[in-house]
Structures are given as structure tokens and as C-alpha cells.
Amino acid sequence: MKRPVRGARWWLPVALWMGLIFLASTNLFSFESTGQFLRPLLLWLFPGLDEPTLQWLQFAIRKLAHMTEYGILAALVYRAIRGSAGAAYWAWNGRHAAMTWLLCLAYAASDEWHQSLVPSRTGSVSDVGWDAAGAAAVLFGIWLAERRRVAGRTTKRLPEPA
């Protein structure tokens, strides 16, 4: 009986974050909807922006949002896989990282399919690429942090000079 509760502890944040991503794929976060507050904010911050630069900034912010939301998803999924396996949360495991990335990729593809069904949205294969890149960047960060942690633990100290 304890096993499912233990697993739910790790997977509930993943499910909640996936729900938030699903919500972001509705009309609430369409280009037109986000543009209603993003455009005035950018013009307030940078009053002299010309139209091409403004459109480029909106594009860049939206793609960065894709990478961020899937980077967070990757961190949560990796933590859930490691935690429900009874392992150290952030210790590197290539198999678990691959499973994490593939799950994020599958969810990104299903999310874009969902967007294609929303009248004010369009599904985009390139957005799946942005999502996958965000997940990969976070997994690379976990790998790098673990590598540095292990290297710091195994570094031998030289004796102090007399």
C-alpha cells in the first residue's frame, strides 16, 4: 500500500505541471492573447522599438517560454523517475535522462496536436523542437552539476605548505 503513495509524491508535481502546460495551449495563451499584454509591456520598456524588432522580441519571448516550460517539466520528470526508484534525486543516470527526454518529447508532440484542435492556435513541429531543446538543456545542466559534484568530492587536497 505504501508504494503507490510514495510514487504519487513524486509524480503529482509532474501531473500538475502537465496540466498547466495543457492550459497554456488553449486560447488563453494564443499569440493574440499574450500580445495584448506583452506588446504594451515591451513598448513601455523600450519606447523606440520599431515593428520588426517588436515582433522579433515577441517571437523570442514565446520560444523562450516553450523552452522554460519544458525545462521545468524535464526537471520534475527526472526527479520523479529518480525518486520513485528510491535513488538520489539529482544523481545522474543516463537511462533515466533518456526516459525523461522521451517523455517530454512525447508530451510536446501531444501538446502541439492539442493546439492544432484549438481554433485560435496552430500546432507546430518547430515548437516541439523548442520544447525538446528546453528539456535537453535542463538535463545537460543536471549532468553537468552532477559531474562537478563528483569531481569536487574526489579531488585530493594538497598538503598546506609549511
N, C-alpha and C positions, 0 to 999 in steps of 0.2 A: 503493500500500500504506500510506503514512503517513496518509492521510485517515481511514480507519476508526479507527485507533489514536488519532488526535487527537480524534475525536468521542467515543470511549469515555471518554477522560479527563474530559470534561465531563458525560457522561450517566450514568456509573457511580454517582456520588453520588445522582442523581435516582432511579435504579432501586433502590438500597439503601433510600432514604427511603420510596419507594412500598411496598417490601416490609415495612418497619416499620409503616407505616400499615395495610397488609393484616393484619399480625399483631395490631395493636391492634383490629381489627374482629372478632376471634374472641372466644370465651368468656373469655379471659384478662383482657379489659378491659371486661367487661359491667358494668352498674350494680351488680349484686350482688357481683362480684369486687372491683371498685375500692372499693366501700363497706366491705369487710372491713378495709381499712387506712385509708381516708380518714375514715370516721366516727370511729374511735377517735382518730385524729390531731387532728381538729377538736375533739373533746371534751377532749382533753388540752390543746390550745392555748387553748380557750375553754370552761372547765368549766361555765359557767352557761347554755350555749346551750339554747334551747327547741327542740322538734321542728320547727316550721315554719321557723325560721331555719337549723337544721342541714340540712334538706332543700334550702332555697334555696341555701345555700353549696355543697352537693354539686352541685347543678344548675349553678351559676355556674362552678365549677371544671371541670366536664366540658365546658361550652361554650367556656370559655377554652382548654381543651386542644384542642378542634376547631380553633379559630382559630389557635392556635400551630402545630399540626402542618401545616396548610395554608399558613400564612405561611412556614414553613421550606421547604415544597415549592415555593412560588412563587419564593422567592429562589434555590433550586437550579435550577429550570427556567429562570428568566430568565438566570442566569449561564451555563447550558449553551447556551441558544439564542445568546446573545451571543458566548460563547467559541468555539463551533463555527463561527460565522460569521466568526471572525477579528477581531471587534470588541472594543473595551474592555468588560470585563465589566459594569460598572455604569453606563456611559453610557446615557442614556435613549433609548429607541426605542419609540414608541407602538405600532407594528405588533408588535414583539416582546413588548411588555407584554400586548397583546390576545391574542396566541397563548398566552402563559403563563397568563393568567387562564382562557381557554377550556379549556386542557389540565387545569388544576386543577379546574375545574368538572366536566369530564367524568370525571375520576378520582374526585371526590367523589360524583358520582351512581353510578358503578360500585361504589364502596365501600359506599354505603348499600344498593345492591342486594345486594351480598355479605352485608351484615349481616342482611338480611331472610331469608337462607338459613340463618343460624346460629340454632339453637333458642333460645338464651338472649338473643338480640339482636333488635332491630327496626330496620328501615330507616325513615328519617325525612327527608321533604323539607325540614323546617326545619333539620336538621343540614347539609344541602347548602348552605343559606343561610349558616349559621355558617362553614362551610368556605370558601365563596366570599368572605365578608367578611374572613376572615383573609388570604386571598391578595390581595384588593384592598388591604387596609391595608398590607401589605408593599410592594406595587407603588407605592402612593402614597408611601410612605417613600422608595423608590428615586428616584421622580420629584422629590420634594422635596429630597433630598440632592443630586441632580444639578443641580437648579435653583440651589441655594445655591452649589454648587461653581463653576458657570459664572458666576454673579453675582459671586462673590468674585474670580474671575480677570479679569473685565472692569471691575471697579471701578477708577477712576482715583484715584490718591493726590494729595491736595493738597500743595503745597509746604509745608515747615516754615516757621513764622513766624520772621522774622529777629530 
